[in-house]
Amino acid sequence: MMEHFLLEIEDGVARLTINRPDRLNAIDEAMMDDLMSICRQIEHADDAHVVILTGAGKVFCAGGDIDAWSSRSPDGFGRHWLRDGHQALDALTRLRQPVITVLNGHVLGGGLELAACADYRIAESHIRIGQPEPALGIIPGWSGTQRAVRRFGAQLVRRMAIFGEEFSAEAALAAGIVDQVVEKGRGMATADDLVERMRHRGPVAIELAKMLINAAEGEERERVFEALAGRIAAAQPELKTGLSAFKDRKKAKFW
């Protein structure tokens, strides 16, 4: 597996762990590329029906690695660091499988942007959530002012990004930033309970529901509609007729 991610797919569940505890699971350029590759692997895994994302060590994710971006030129920061980060987090958000995050440690900056990609967020009771980037003179740049607004609401993002407010787990639950709060150390077991509930729901229906909800939310609307329409078209007998005629070098006659 890649150096700073661990992936295990078993019994329908893809368990993905950010594994850089010595750097508080901060994300660097190589990890962005790795996350893109991992998402593609999960997307194509027929035996993966749900994803559980968590962090190793004491922090879920401290965001972007300051050493990795602070020396970049303004052009390099915008053209590569931010664009590459967007592509990686977009890939996670747009997985066909539902994503559950187990927030087992503090969720800061890019860590919150990573958590915002999920469909369900489980927070352990000791964590804190916030957007410290403006304290460094920079913005939350991995959709922390865009997807985060769609998921959490503009005023909550204002409170974090502009006014520097941090949320406890319970306050985040009340605000709608997380979906459930559990005792420290109980996050993964709670995620497993949620997975057991999902086993009684059709995986194709769940996949389609996620795509439609994403589209309603403004996430990749054009691709969603084309993908859904393409599935319908591919299931029709016309495709077989058309392909057969093409192979025989004839014009297809559909009716």
Buried (B, 14 or more C-beta within 10 A) or exposed (E): EBEBBBBEBEEBBBBBBBBBBEBBBBBBBEBBBBBBEBBEEBBEBEEBBBBBBBBBBEBBBBBBBBEBBEEBEEEEBEEBBBBBBBBBBBBBBBBBBBBBBBBBBBBBBBBBBBBBBBBBBBBBBBBBBBBBBBEEEBEBBBBBBBBBBBBBBEEBBEBBBEEEBBBBBEBBBEBEBBBBBBEEEBBBEBBBEBBEEBEEEEBEEBBBEBBEEBBEEEBBEEEBEEBBEEEEEEEEEEEEBBEEBEEEEEEEEEE
